[in-house]
Amino acid sequence: RKKGYDQVLWTDAKENKFDSILHHATAFLSFSGNLVVGWLLLEAACEASTLLKSATNEEDKNYYQSKIVDFRFFVQQQLVKNVGLSHSMLNFEEDLSHLKL
């Protein structure tokens, strides 16, 4: 069974492999940021979907519809990147910081 990312980080920290942890910090922060923004946009889209049903004027309908479109766009263009980010964080074989360039 593959280790989870938190298990890999914990093991590296116990072995004082802090460079290994830092190499994945950008990917981890991007992943986390995408997740949080996606969650917030989902909440807004769900609320907008409910309010759209009772909207009476065109301006309100357009506004609520834009919240749903924002969420869909984010999922299709940004959140999907989390698949690749998670693979890059979890599927590494060794700490490459010792390589000479």
C-alpha positions in Angstrom: 0.0 0.0 0.0 1.3 3.4 -0.9 2.0 5.9 1.8 -0.1 9.1 2.0 1.5 12.4 1.5 1.3 13.2 5.2 3.1 9.9 6.0 5.8 10.7 3.5 6.3 14.1 5.0 6.4 12.7 8.6 9.0 10.1 7.6 11.2 12.6 5.9 10.9 15.0 8.9 11.9 12.2 11.3 15.0 11.4 9.1 15.9 15.1 8.8 15.2 15.2 5.1 13.9 18.8 5.1 15.0 19.5 1.5 12.7 16.7 0.4 9.8 18.3 2.1 10.6 21.8 0.7 10.8 20.4 -2.9 7.1 19.7 -2.8 6.0 22.7 -0.8 4.9 24.7 -3.9 2.8 21.8 -5.3 1.3 21.2 -1.9 0.3 24.9 -1.5 -1.1 25.1 -5.0 -3.1 21.9 -4.4 -4.4 23.3 -1.1 -5.2 26.7 -2.5 -7.1 25.1 -5.4 -9.1 23.0 -3.0 -10.1 25.9 -0.8 -11.1 28.1 -3.7 -13.0 25.3 -5.3 -14.9 24.7 -2.1 -15.8 28.4 -1.7 -16.9 28.6 -5.3 -19.0 25.5 -4.9 -20.7 27.0 -1.9 -21.5 30.1 -3.9 -22.7 28.1 -6.8 -25.0 26.0 -4.6 -26.5 29.2 -3.0 -26.8 30.8 -6.4 -28.6 27.8 -7.8 -31.2 28.0 -5.0 -31.7 31.7 -5.4 -31.8 31.5 -9.2 -35.1 29.6 -8.9 -36.8 32.5 -7.2 -35.1 35.4 -9.0 -37.6 37.7 -10.6 -35.5 40.1 -12.7 -32.9 39.5 -15.4 -30.1 41.2 -13.6 -30.4 38.8 -10.6 -30.7 35.8 -12.8 -27.5 36.8 -14.7 -25.7 37.3 -11.5 -26.7 34.0 -10.0 -25.9 32.2 -13.3 -22.5 33.8 -13.3 -21.7 32.2 -10.0 -22.5 28.8 -11.4 -20.4 29.5 -14.5 -17.5 30.7 -12.3 -17.5 27.4 -10.4 -17.7 25.3 -13.6 -14.9 27.2 -15.2 -12.7 26.9 -12.1 -13.3 23.1 -12.0 -12.5 22.7 -15.7 -9.5 25.0 -15.8 -7.9 25.0 -12.4 -9.1 22.3 -10.0 -8.4 19.6 -12.5 -4.7 20.5 -12.1 -4.9 18.9 -8.6 -4.8 15.5 -10.2 -1.3 16.2 -11.6 -0.2 18.0 -8.5 -1.1 15.0 -6.3 0.7 12.6 -8.6 3.9 14.8 -8.5 3.7 14.9 -4.7 3.1 11.2 -4.1 4.9 9.4 -6.9 8.5 10.2 -6.3 11.0 7.5 -5.7 13.8 9.4 -3.9 15.0 12.8 -2.7 16.6 14.3 -5.8 18.2 17.3 -3.9 21.6 15.6 -3.9 21.9 15.5 -7.7 24.6 17.7 -9.2 23.6 19.9 -12.1 
